Amino acid sequence: MHGLVRGENMELGRDSDTGGQVKYVVELARALANTEGVHRVDLLTRQISSPEVDYSYGEPVEMLSCPPEGSDSCGSYIIRIPCGSRDKYIPKESLWPHIPEFVDGALNHIVSIARSLGEQVNGGKPIWPYVIHGHYADAGEVAAHLAGALNVPMVLTGHSLGRNKFEQLLQQGRITREDIDRTYKIMRRIEAEEQSLDAAEMVVTSTRQEIDAQWGLYDGFDIKLERKLRVRRRRGVSCLGRYMPRMVVIPPGMDFSYVLTQDSQEPDGDLKSLIGPDRNQIKKPVPPIWSEIMRFFSNPHKPTILALSRPDHKKNVTTLVKAFGECQPLRELANLVLILGNRDDIEEMPNSSSVVLMNVLKLIDQYDLYGQVAYPKHHKQSEVPDIYRLAAKTKGVFINPALVEPFGLTLIEAAAYGLPIVATRNGGPVDIVKALNNGLLVDPHDQQAISDALLKLVANKHLWAECRKNGLKNIHRFSWPEHCRNYLSHVEHCRNRHPTSSLDIMKVPEELTSDSLRDVDDISLRFSTEGDFTLNGELDAGTRQKKLVDAISQMNSMKGCSAAIYSPGRRQMLFVVAVDSYDDNGNIKANLNEIIKNMIKAADLTSGKGKIGFVLASGSSLQEVVDITQKNLINLEDFDAIVCNSGSEIYYPWRDMMVDADYETHVEYKWPGESIRSVILRLICTEPAAEDDITEYASSCSTRCYAISVKQGVKTRRVDDLRQRLRMRGLRCNIVYTHAATRLNVIPLCASRIQALRYLSIRWGIDMSKTVFFLGEKGDTDYEDLLGGLHKTIILKGVVGSDSEKLLRSEENFKREDAVPQESPNISYVKENGGSQEIMSTLEAYGIK
């Protein structure tokens, strides 16, 4: 999500955000687009238009791969979505409050592309994403929201994980728990990873170790429970509403297009054939980066020990320099090359990077390594192959001494150029060395072990040649075509277990100039599934053996009759009343009447009747909404939709209060249903309670909502605590305290008030940017969800009595500023007792006239 992603000349190592995962996702997008049956791949990231970074990061669209002539593919693209302040680069630790805005922008893009592709190749029927794949924690949360809004499968790749990093930082003892969270926003990151696990059908890992030692730390994943549930499904036994994402190991691929034929052959002589005894005596032209590196050396002909990483403490470069400096035989035999990102001035680098580089320079001086260590300031991404070739030409070794390495893509790259490797034994390199059999593993904390391994490979030419040969022989296991075949095969299987939806969009010529979802007439969502299923939802063997290309190319066939068409008429905007106005006893306050009247009057004074649709979004049941509106003489027919029970149900007053059955199907994914009742009643209280303290609130219960009444004064668990306990049991739900904390609504994972409004936005063709939310200053525990995004928000001061937010999360968890923008141009306030005129003035300030 961070935005420093581009197809050419990637700035790897620029800062802590630009590691190997940037290269990984770009190459994955290209490789997938070149796979038969894949129509288009979009890589979404943040748009940055700032003098701090290159102008290319501000381009809305960048083509990554041009489709072959005559193919059905559209190619792959980087799509840059604006979110947050466009004129400055925002580090990933500060992006969390802007995620809802990114989700809304991404949703607009996906809807537009679905319609465009449908018009080109599918007879006007939109083509929706085959899968949405989130990379890293923040994009994982985005993918979870998008998958819920569109009802398509989600896949997750963590790359590096927050809980693992948190534990390591605590063990080092250099920084307190509070400072860790303040610096890295680690609690917010961990919750995003947990949310991603909740929504994901499949998690792609690079190694087995990542599953056991890293994902195993999370509440949302238990490897024993996952295996048990898989067995139950295969045997047709009920899983009692429990779900675990499937973990699959698919090693990253490598782009071999830069590897030349001669790279896999025996080195043609050594450097002496190119450079004389004096390094300035060049016999044949050499790559510029070779000259840049060799200028550091007294004797450039010695074997090169190459380390390539960003200057990060976790990469453990200082231990490598110490190991080299304290081993005299190694210093006599070899040179050390440190490629540590790009820099102009160390003083201007991020603090963590500058500290590492300064320590490296001090160690070079301490051990007097001048003439033996190269540390060039700049290199281009396109020059990296030549750096590997230099090391191979000198019969050198590549080393990755990281404290923990999730995978180790550079190890595969080095092997492709014929370099033996020395790597950390912590993480992915264990699997790589096992597969390639081309090097040695070491304890990254053991300097002696590092120097011994390097010396062994550099000094023993027979061992060096054997490792080189093995690496080149086995490197095909890490090709991108192999990766894509495995990936799509697993995705096909996870799609078969996920409900899919189709959205038909009919042409309406009158709105061709609209930048919202155009051509809307019948856009009903209809539930369908492919293949024949057994009672427990698994595919039979015959269906499972369908060819992969057919599975990708074939569109879901529409079964059954078309659902009812819900359309309130042509609207240009939506006004949403989501004021959680309750008294201390949890009863709806009478001022809701005044709020609604002022909003409708302001709407009439601006765009006029018919152009603005009204939606009421509440934590109450439909019957409670009907009762309070009748009591206060509110005409429910003024509203186009009523969102009830915290977003688990949608009703249409102009359709005789008909429930949206499509939406019920839309949100049912992973809903435990009856299985949640007994569990939540056991978990809700922090201490034993009387029988009538916690009771089922039957009048608000429905097929998609289990409502619990909480007597005042009873101590109940916070949302984060309850969610953790449910996750550990494999139960995936959304939990909302409402009615001044006197009621708990347990609803489907994909249901919420904000997701219900996104659903209506797509269905009615009204962008979220053309929606205005009316809120109080506080509310239910889902209040924060309603504050972020592309929509405009008007906060009415003084209208809410008691709220439920004290039960949202504990003090140890992340803070509101990590979830909601502190200063947003989309949030405005109307003072207490402000009437329709002040609301109208605020709307005009938003450009709504």
TIVOLUM-52789 format. One record per residue (C-alpha): x, y, z; residue in one letter. Coordinates in pm, whole numbers, plus 50000, padded with zeros to 5 digits. Example, Ala and Ser with C-alpha at 12.3 -4.5 7.8 and 13.67 -1.06 7.14 Angstrom:
512304955050780A;513674989450714S;
//
This chain:
500005000050000M;502865024150072H;503205035149710G;506925031249639L;506185005349373V;507045008049006R;507874984548725G;511344996748632E;514355008048834N;512784998249165M;514285017149458E;514924986249667L;516524995049998G;515435031549977R;513895027550323D;512335000550540S;509244999450314D;511124990549997T;512494955750052G;512344924849836G;508554922449868Q;508244951549619V;510114931949356K;508154900749446Y;504704915949384V;505744933449061V;507214901548917E;504224881149038L;501834904948859A;503814901948537R;504094864148560A;500374859348630L;499444881548335A;501564859148110N;499804827648233T;497274812047998E;493674818948103G;494464850348308V;492774880448151H;494164909548351R;496164916248668V;495964949148858D;498494957349129L;496954983949353L;499105007449557T;498995043149688R;499445073149459Q;502105098049574I;502495131949409S;505315146449617S;508685162749549P;510115138349806E;509795109749557V;510095104249183D;507235117048966Y;506535081648843S;504905073049177Y;502215098649098G;501175083548763E;497645069048803P;498345039048576V;501535021248473E;501584991848234M;503754963848369L;503464939348082S;502134943347731C;499914914147627P;501304892347348P;499804899547007E;496804877546937G;496294867547300S;493144873447506D;495154889247787S;494954926147876C;498324925148052G;499234937248400S;499114972048546Y;500054991948854I;496985011948959I;497715040349202R;494865049449434I;494905083249611P;494555082149990C;495775104950264G;497675136450173S;498735132949810R;501585157849834D;503725138250079K;505085103350126Y;503515085650424I;505495057050585P;503535024850625K;503345029451003E;501285061050949S;498995047850674L;496535029550900W;493975057950935P;493755061050556H;492845024850481I;489055031350447P;489775058450189E;491975034149995F;489225007550012V;486625031249864D;489005042749589G;489945006849505A;486274997249495L;485585024949242N;488415012149022H;487304975849041I;483704984348952V;484865005348657S;487174978248525I;484554951048576A;482114970548363R;484694979448098S;485954943648059L;482384931048046G;481554954447761E;484654943547569Q;484554905847601V;481484894047790N;478484908147609G;478064937047853G;478024915748167K;480664927848412P;483694906248488I;484454906748859W;487794897749014P;488684860949021Y;490524866649348V;491714896049562I;495184891249707H;496494912849993G;500254916650042H;501474927350389Y;499264936550684A;497764969550562D;496924956450215A;495594924950378G;493034945850564E;492144963950242V;491694930550064A;489464918150348A;487134947950307H;487094945249927L;486434907949934A;483564913850176G;482084941749966A;482284922049640L;481834887149785N;484854872149609V;487644850349753P;490554866249935M;494154854149950V;496794867750188L;500594869350190T;502064883850509G;505704888050391H;506744897350747S;504524894651053L;503844918551341G;503674893351625R;507014878551525N;508624912951510K;507024923051842F;508424892552020E;511894898051878Q;511974934551984L;510804925552334L;513484898552363Q;516204923052264Q;515184944752560G;516334977152400R;512904993152379I;509784991752597T;506454977352490R;504975012352478E;507815025752264D;507564996252027I;503905003751968D;504525041051938R;507275035951679T;505915006951474Y;502145008851546K;502584971951612I;499224965751783M;497364981151490R;499384959751252R;498694927851447I;494944934651448E;495064940351070A;496794906751030E;494144890251248E;491364906351041Q;493084894050725S;493174858750865L;489464861450946D;488574869450584A;491194849150394A;490364816550223E;494034809450168M;497354822250305V;500404819250080V;503674813450264T;507164809050129S;508274782450376T;506914757050621R;508694775450901Q;506544806150836E;503414785750909I;504654768451223D;506754795351389A;505074827451271Q;501404823151177W;501114799151469G;501464829351701L;498084843451586Y;494694839151752D;493114833651411G;495214803651313F;495674770451489D;497364744251274I;495884715151469K;492354729251448L;492824736851075E;493764700751004R;490914687751217K;488374709551032L;489744698050697R;489274661750793V;485734668450916R;484814685050587R;486214656050386R;484194631450591R;481004651950558G;480934660050931V;479714694351046S;482404719151151C;479904737051379L;480474770551212G;484244770151258R;486684781250987Y;490444782450948M;492264796450643P;494244771450438R;498014776650456M;499914767550139V;503664768750077V;504484783449736I;508104795949710P;508504828949523P;509584827449164G;512414845148991M;512534864748670D;515174845948468F;515004870248176S;518104888248308Y;520084855948340V;522234850148032L;523274816847890T;526884822747993Q;525794828148355D;524994791148382S;528254780548216Q;531664777348371E;533234811748425P;535354820848123D;538584828148304G;538894852448590D;539124890148613L;542724889748492K;541424885048140S;539544917848175L;541594938148421I;545334939348471G;547214938448803P;546474975648831D;542694979548866R;542845009848637N;544304988448358Q;541094976448186I;541704952847894K;538054949147789K;534954970147863P;533314960948193V;529934971448340P;530075005748513P;529024990848848I;532104968148838W;534334998548816S;532395015249096E;532934985149323I;536524977149228M;537765012249303R;537465002949673F;539884973349648F;543634970449669S;543364936949490N;540104933449293P;541034898249176H;540294881649510K;536974862649547P;534044885149636T;531884879449941I;528644896949844L;525894909150079A;522884927249933L;520154941450156S;518724973650287R;520564989250585P;518324974750854D;519304961351196H;517444928951121K;519724922250823K;522644917851069N;525284933950844V;527404945951137T;527894910051258T;529074900950907L;531624929250907V;532894918551251K;533204882251134A;535164893550828F;537324918051023G;538324892951293E;539214864251055C;542654871250911Q;542704841050673P;539394852650523L;540684888150480R;543714875050296E;541644853450061L;538604875349981A;537074909949946N;533744920350099L;531084939149897V;528204955350086L;525314967249868I;523144985250123L;520535004449927G;521105039349785N;522115070749968R;523225106349901D;523895117450257D;523795093850555I;522605122450775E;519465126050562E;518525089150580M;515915075050821P;517415071251166N;517365033151170S;519215031450834S;521775058250920S;522615040951249V;523365008151070V;525525025050805L;527455045451062M;528165013751260N;529414996550943V;531765025550866L;533075025651223K;533784988351206L;535624992450875I;537795018351044D;538184997951366Q;539454967051179Y;541314987950917D;539454971450631L;540244998750377Y;541034982950043G;539144951450139Q;535524963150172V;533374980549910A;530275000150007Y;529125020049700P;526575047749755K;524435041149449H;523335012849224H;520425008248986K;518094978649004Q;519104970348647S;522744967348765E;522044940249024V;522604911648772P;526054926048697D;526834927049069I;526044889949097Y;528144883448784R;531154901048937L;530974878949244A;530634847749026A;533504858948800K;535814860849102T;534544827049232K;532954844249528G;530114836849768V;526764853249845F;525734857250209I;522454865850384N;523154867550760P;519754881950863A;518554875551216L;515354861451063V;514634859350691E;510984852450595P;512134838550262F;515354851150105G;514734860149742L;518304872449696T;519554837349772L;517644824049472I;518914852449254E;522494845449358A;522084808249283A;520754816348934A;524044834348858Y;526094804948984G;526994817549330L;527214793949631P;525444807949937I;525844811850312V;522574819850486A;520884823750822T;519344792250962R;516344812251087N;513484812250839G;513084805850468G;516754799050377P;516444765050546V;514004754050272D;515994771049996I;519294754250085V;517494720950121K;516004724849770A;519114738349598L;521834720649800N;524204749149714N;525514763050038G;525754763950416L;523444775350698L;524754794650999V;523604808551331D;523384846151258P;524484854451614H;527674833651584D;530484854051424Q;532844824451423Q;530314802451242A;529824829450977I;533554833850910S;534154795950910D;531384789850654A;532664817550425L;536244805550453L;535224769750379K;533524779250051L;536154804349939V;539144782150019A;537754748649897N;537434752349520K;535994717149482H;533194725149731L;532624758849561W;532224742049221A;529894715249362E;527624741349524C;527564761949204R;526634731348999K;523854720849238N;522354755749250G;522184758848872L;520754723748837K;517914729149086N;517064765849030I;514124757248800H;512094749149114R;511854786549177F;510654798348837S;507654821548806W;505724798248570P;506014770848831E;504894794849103H;501884806648899C;500764771048819R;500814761849187N;499194794649289Y;496274792649047L;495684756149127S;495284764549497H;493144795149420V;490824773749209E;490254750849505H;489614779149750C;487104795049508R;485114763149509N;484564767449881R;483554804049858H;480144817649754P;480344839349445T;478034866749320S;477214882048986S;476284918248933L;474504927448608D;474734963548495I;472354975748226M;472995006248011K;471375039248101V;472555064347835P;471355094548035E;474235090048284E;477135084548046L;478955115048185T;478615103748545S;481845092948716D;479925069648945S;479075033848846L;477195040448526R;474595022448318D;472595010148616V;469224993548583D;469154957248694D;472204952348919I;470804925849148S;473254902949328L;472504866249277R;474094837449460F;475574809449252S;478224782749287T;480174762549036E;480404725049042G;478684696949226D;478974696549602F;478624670849874T;476574678950181L;479504694850363N;480344718250076G;483354700049930E;483674694149556L;483404658649431D;486534643349279A;485364647348920G;484724684448946T;487984690149130R;489894676548831Q;488664703048591K;491394719048389K;492754750848541L;492384771648228V;488724762248198D;488154771948560A;489614806248503I;488124813048163S;484594800748227Q;482244826448379M;479874816548655N;476614805048503S;473544821948642M;471134797248798K;467534802148896G;465324832048844C;466514867648868S;466184883349209A;463844912449262A;465094945549129I;465664970949406Y;466035006349278S;464665036849460P;464775058249150G;467535079149003R;469645093849285R;472765114749258Q;473715113849626M;472955095149947L;472435110650291F;472935085450569V;471655090550926V;473795068951155A;473405088251482V;473525064151778D;471305084952002S;470475066052325Y;469785075352683D;471505058852982D;469055029752972N;469755022452605G;466475036752476N;466435056452151I;466205093752226K;463395114852089A;465845139451926N;466245115051635L;463095130851492N;464655165651487E;467885152451335I;466055135851047I;463835165950979K;466835189650968N;468715166550732M;465785163050491I;465115200350496K;468765207950425A;468705183150136A;465625199949990D;467385233650013L;470435220849826T;469995196149540S;466235193749566G;463875164449602K;464455132949408G;468175137849360K;469185127549713I;468345093949862G;468095088250238F;469305058450438V;468875051550809L;471645029650959A;471115017151312S;472074990851568G;468374985551638S;466064959451491S;463534968351222L;460664966851469Q;462414991251703E;463045014951413V;459395013051307V;458175018851664D;460365049351730I;459585065351394T;455855060751443Q;456115074751794K;457925105851667N;455825109451351L;458775102151119I;457715090550774N;459835059850697L;458815062250332E;461185091850307D;463995066450328F;465265045050043D;466785019050275A;466865009850644I;470074992750760V;469284974051082C;470994953251350N;474404969851300S;474484962750927G;473304926650914S;470004934650738E;468724959250477I;465044967750427Y;463334988950161Y;460355010050280P;459235016749922W;459004978849872R;456654973650164D;459644970250398M;460924940350201M;464204925750323V;467094924450077D;467524886850043A;470534891649815D;472314910450092Y;471544882750340E;473224858350102T;476004883350040H;477054884350408V;476434848350511E;480004836950437Y;481624821150746K;478544829350954W;478364802951233P;474594806851274G;473164787451567E;476654775951672S;477464810651806I;474664812252064R;475954790452344S;479564801152292V;478954838652314I;476764835052624L;479604816752798R;482254841952695L;480594875852729I;481024881553105C;484334887753280T;482994872253602E;480074849453699P;476704866753645A;473144860553754A;470864842053512E;468934873053411D;472024895653376D;472764882853026I;469814871152819T;468934865652458E;467124896052314Y;464714875352110A;462854903751939S;466084915451773S;467434881351679C;467284870951315S;468964846951074T;471944870851049R;472004885951398C;472194871251745Y;471274898751993A;472074897252365I;470614919952633S;473064931552900V;471784944153235K;473364976953343Q;476324972653576G;477224937853454V;480904935653361K;481284922853006T;484314917052791R;485454943052544R;485084937152172V;488794929852121D;488774904152403D;485624886952276L;486874886551920R;490164870852031Q;488374842752217R;486094835751921L;489024835451678R;490844809951890M;487784787551851R;487654792351475G;484504813951491L;484554844251258R;482044871351350C;481594908551377N;480724920451729I;479004953551806V;477884968152138Y;474934991352087T;472155008552284H;474585024252533A;476304990552592A;473044973852702T;473014951552394R;475504930752200L;474864922651833N;476774892851697V;476594894451318I;478384878951016P;482034887550955L;481244905550627C;478304925150774A;478614960150918S;476994993650868R;479865006350649I;479884974650437Q;476094976450395A;476485011850265L;479245001250025R;476894973949903Y;474174999849834L;476745022549671S;477584995649415I;474004984249370R;472625019049309W;475615032849119G;476425060549367I;480095064849460D;480935066749829M;482415101149756S;478835112349683K;477555100750019T;477175121550335V;477075105250680F;475385122550973F;476885110751302L;477065120751666G;480305127351853E;480315091451981K;478265060051934G;478275022151912D;481515002451902T;481455003751520D;481485041851529Y;485115044351412E;484275024551098D;481915052250990L;484465080551018L;486995070650751G;486585067850376G;485755088950071L;482325099050202H;481685132450370K;480885132350740T;478905157950938I;479215153151313I;476305167751510L;477535179251848K;475575172252163G;472965148752015V;474235116052170V;473645108052535G;475345075352630S;477595054752405D;479195020152392S;482755028752292E;484255021352634K;483804984652545L;485684986852212L;489224977552317R;491594976452611S;494175002652705E;496984979952580E;495514979052230N;495975005251959F;494555040451992K;491865057951790R;494435079251607E;495795046951456D;492385039851299A;490825073751221V;492405104151047P;492965131451304Q;492615159251049E;490405150850756S;488875174850503P;485945150350484N;484885155350847I;483015186550963S;481125195951280Y;477765212351337V;477375228451678K;474745217351926E;471225228251828N;472495236451479G;469485234951246G;468985228750876S;470605261850779Q;473905252950946E;473775218150794I;473155233850455M;476155257050502S;478345227150584T;477075208950275L;477885239250061E;481415239450204A;481705203950068Y;480615216849727G;477065202949759I;474735230249638K;
//
